[in-house]
Amino acid sequence: MDIGSEIREIQERNRRVELDKAWEVSWTRRVFIALVTYLVAGVWLVWIRDAYPWLKAFVPAAGYVLSTLSLPILKKWWGRKEST
């Protein structure tokens, strides 16, 4: 394999890695997971005939979103702790 094709392969891999990283922190992903969480919880609560199912389904979805908001703060704290 020549050096030019190796460089192209590395560049392609880097593009895939960057795309994966961007997806992990994207609001599209967060909103989608929160929406699916809300719908699954809501359907489950309706199925078991709980009171106010769609209001109660908001709790796990909101918890997920709040937990993702705290992750950058925790990551920064962890990074400082690990680098010392």
N, C-alpha and C positions, 0 to 999 in steps of 0.2 A: 504494500500500500504506500502510495507516495505522500509526501508531507502535506500537499494541498488538500487531498481528500481527508486526511486526518484532521486538519484544521476545520474543514467544513463539517465533519462529524461532531467535533467538539462544539462548534458554534450552534449546530442544530440541537445538541443536547442542552446547551446553556439556554437556548430559547424555550425549550420544553420545561426546564427547571424554573425559569422565571415566570412562565405562564402558570405553572402549578402553584408557585408562591403567591402570585397575584390572586389566583382563585381562592386560596385558603383564607385570605383576609378581605375578600370582596364583600360589599354589601349585598350584591346579587345572591351570593351563596347564603349569607346570614338570613336574609329575608325569606328565601326559599325554604330553608330548614325551619325557621320560625313558623311559616305558613303551614308547612306539612305537619309540624308538631301540633299547632292549633287545630287543624282539621282532624287529625287522628284522635287527639284528646277529646275534641267535641263529639265526634262520632261515637267514641267509647262511652262518654257520659250520657249521650242520648240513648244509646243501646241499653245501658243499665238503668235508665230512667231516673237519673239524678236531677235534682232541682237546679235550674239555671245553668245548663250544661255549657252553653257557648260563652257565658261570662267566666265560668270556672276554667274553661279550656285556655283562657288567656294567660293564666298563671304560669304553666310550664313554658309557653312560648315566650312570655316576657322574661322569665328566668333565664332562658337560653340566650336571648339577646343581651341581657345585662351581663351575663357571664362572659360573652364575647367582648364586651366593652372593657371589662376589667383585665383581659388577657394581655393587651399591650403594656399596661402598667406593671403587671406581674412579671412579664418577660424582661422589661427594662431593669426591674429590681433584681431579678435572678441573674441577669447578665453582669450587673455590677458586682454582685456577690461572688459569682464564679470567676471573674477576672482578677480578683484580689488574692 
